Amino acid sequence: MRAIGLVVLCAVLAGGCGGGAEPKLDRLSDGRAQGAGFVFELPEHWQALETTEELEREVSDAVTEEIPGLDAQAGFLFAGFWVQPDEKDLRPSVNVNVEPVTADTSLDALATSSLALVEAKIEERPAQQPARLGGAPAVRYSYEDEDEEGRAVQTRGIVVKRGDFAYTLTLQMTGSGAAEPVDELTGQIGSTWRWREPDAQERKDLSDLSDFEGEGYRVTLPPGWRGTGKEALGDSGPAGIDALWRGFVGSGSSTNVNVARLDYPTGDLAVALREVAREERRTDAATPAFELDSLDIVSAPAVDGEPAGALELTSTANGNRLRQLEVVVLRESQLYRITLSSLRERYPPERRAFLEALATWRWE
């Protein structure tokens, strides 16, 4: 939820947070705002929040849960947040988030996926149009929403790919007269945005996005994959899922891995595999939009020393022809189901990347 939670954050920065101290802001040097690999210009009197730690300290937990990048398990890098504190009426803000993205994910598919949550909230598709940012092709979007006080909130955003990362620039202003100034600011930032070489800390921050920590394990994700943990998933995650790893993003289907963890006291892997297979068949029988075409129990490499087995499945879900590899492993009375799902035509390379990631799995 890139933009939605920041509506709340704008109000917090403008009006305080339940009597807490005002967040510490840092005046921009020469009006230049910068983050992990980028720089752009802002008008006079804009200020930057000093650190994400400062934001977490000053803003309520309810708000930080809505902001991707503040939760280490969200899979985003919160690359910067800027405000103009003198503008109490418009409450202007700008933020940039960075997330991993695979090289073969198209910009249009990425933008469509990114705006799905916004579309669900405002119950209509945000207006989109081609754009450029820092010389690179981009997608610009806009929509109007309301804050908790019933005031109109104008949101403008630009999504752009650069290497193994996608950058989302989001601008917001509040009030009936916000549309024109937010469009003007969007144009100014777009015309002054420049790419730059990340410094050492920024390179580390970007690299750390591939080092995913789940419940009881760590794993290095394939290049361009994004991992989202249980807390960051919140109510939007499927029941029983500890984590989701997202790879290729397509127009109708994405490559993903879900990790489920549940109590399992028996410790018999062969029995567990048969039970998981029966559950998959029950799901097939009970779900009209899902059709299980084939299911085989196959061998699987050990997961950090723990014996594992697997199911290999082909299925059709909502018209998408899928192939899946579900690795099953037992550890300390816990059953882990680690399931790769991809389009059938993409399965061989996706399976290879998935198994390479599993080879980095370390229990903690």
Secondary structure, DSSP 8 states (H G I E B T S, - for coil): -TTHHHHHHHHHHHH-STT-----EEE-BTTEEEETTEEEE--TT-EEES-HHHHHHHS-HHHHTTSTTTSTTSS-EEEEEEE-TT-TTT--EEEEEEEE--TTS-HHHHHHHHTHHHHHHHTS--EEEEEEETTEEEEEEEEEEE-TTS-EEEEEEEEEEETTEEEEEEEEEESTT-HHHHHHHHHHHHHH-EE----HHHHHHHHHTTEEEETTEEEE--TT-EEEEHHHHGGGS-TTEEEEEEEEE-SS-EEEEEEEEEE--S--HHHHHHHHHHHHHHHHHH-TTEEEEEEEEEE---BTTB-EEEEEEEEEETTEEEEEEEEEEEETTEEEEEEEEEEGGGHHHHHHHHHHHHTT-EE-
